[in-house]
């Protein structure tokens, strides 16, 4: 398995991603009922999205605390973030929900934030150094 010596830049980008996931996850999971009418999404949908983000935040925080990481783990984070952005756009264009103007703005703003963090993670990955994998016995 290919490992990297993660750059400080990558660890900071992962920590930012973890904090954003945790904050958004808490907001959506705890405030779903109050946000539902303002955003135009069902409370169950918002709560589910929030609860999905919380373990992601924990994993990202763990990755951010490691100096040595499997390269595949970083690729997975980047891939999941790209999927999140694509799904955010899909939610708006598929007609599954009737979001309010605030709901549309919220989805687009968080998708843009995820895209920026993802780009920071790509830059951080490029600044990281490949290392030899240790043999597992």
C-alpha positions in Angstrom: 0.0 0.0 0.0 1.3 3.4 -0.9 1.7 5.9 1.9 2.4 9.6 2.0 4.2 11.8 4.5 1.3 14.3 4.7 2.2 17.9 4.3 1.2 20.4 7.0 -1.0 22.0 4.2 -2.8 18.7 3.7 -3.4 18.2 7.4 -4.7 21.7 7.7 -7.1 21.1 4.8 -8.3 17.9 6.3 -8.8 19.6 9.6 -10.8 22.4 7.9 -12.9 19.7 6.2 -13.5 17.9 9.5 -14.6 21.2 11.2 -16.9 22.0 8.4 -18.4 18.5 8.4 -18.9 18.6 12.1 -20.4 22.1 12.2 -22.8 21.4 9.2 -23.6 17.9 10.6 -24.6 19.3 14.0 -26.5 22.2 12.5 -28.5 19.8 10.2 -29.0 17.0 12.6 -30.0 19.1 15.6 -31.8 21.9 13.8 -33.6 19.9 11.1 -37.0 20.7 12.3 -36.4 24.5 12.5 -34.5 24.6 9.2 -37.0 22.5 7.2 -39.5 25.2 6.5 -36.9 27.9 5.9 -34.9 25.7 3.4 -37.8 23.8 1.8 -36.3 20.4 2.5 -38.0 17.7 4.6 -36.7 17.6 8.2 -35.9 13.8 7.8 -33.7 14.6 4.8 -31.8 17.3 6.6 -31.4 15.2 9.7 -30.1 12.3 7.7 -27.6 14.4 5.9 -26.4 15.9 9.2 -26.1 12.4 10.8 -24.1 11.2 7.7 -21.6 14.1 8.1 -20.8 13.4 11.8 -18.8 10.1 11.3 -17.2 11.7 8.2 -16.0 14.5 10.5 -14.5 12.1 12.9 -12.7 10.2 10.1 -11.4 13.5 8.7 -10.2 14.6 12.1 -8.3 11.3 12.5 -6.7 11.7 9.1 -5.7 15.3 9.9 -3.9 14.1 13.0 -1.7 11.7 11.1 1.6 12.5 9.6 1.7 9.3 7.6 -1.4 8.3 5.6 -2.4 5.8 3.0 -2.5 7.7 -0.3 -5.8 5.9 -1.1 -7.4 7.4 2.0 -6.7 10.9 0.7 -8.0 9.9 -2.7 -11.2 8.6 -1.0 -11.7 11.9 0.8 -11.3 13.8 -2.4 -13.6 11.5 -4.3 -16.3 11.6 -1.6 -16.1 15.4 -1.6 -16.5 15.5 -5.4 -19.5 13.2 -5.1 -21.0 15.5 -2.5 -20.7 18.5 -4.8 -22.3 16.6 -7.7 -25.1 15.3 -5.5 -25.8 18.8 -4.2 -26.3 20.0 -7.7 -28.4 17.0 -8.5 -30.7 17.6 -5.6 -31.4 21.1 -7.0 -32.0 20.1 -10.6 -33.7 16.7 -10.2 -36.9 18.2 -8.8 -37.1 15.8 -5.9 -37.7 18.7 -3.5 -39.1 22.2 -3.7 -36.3 24.2 -1.9 -36.9 27.9 -1.0 -34.5 30.6 -2.4 -32.7 30.3 0.9 -32.6 26.5 0.5 -31.0 26.8 -3.0 -28.5 29.3 -1.7 -27.6 27.0 1.2 -27.1 24.0 -1.0 -25.0 26.1 -3.5 -22.9 27.7 -0.7 -22.1 24.5 1.0 -21.3 22.8 -2.4 -18.9 25.7 -3.2 -17.3 25.4 0.2 -16.8 21.7 -0.3 -15.3 22.3 -3.7 -12.8 24.8 -2.3 -11.8 22.5 0.6 -11.4 19.7 -2.0 -9.1 21.8 -4.0 -7.1 22.6 -0.9 -6.8 18.9 -0.2 -5.6 18.2 -3.8 -2.9 20.9 -3.3 -2.0 19.4 0.1 -1.7 16.0 -1.5 0.7 17.4 -4.2 2.8 18.9 -1.4 3.0 15.6 0.4 5.9 13.1 0.0 5.5 9.5 -1.0 7.0 6.9 1.4 7.7 3.2 1.2 5.0 0.9 2.6 6.1 -1.1 5.6 5.7 -4.8 5.3 2.9 -6.2 7.4 3.8 -9.5 9.0 
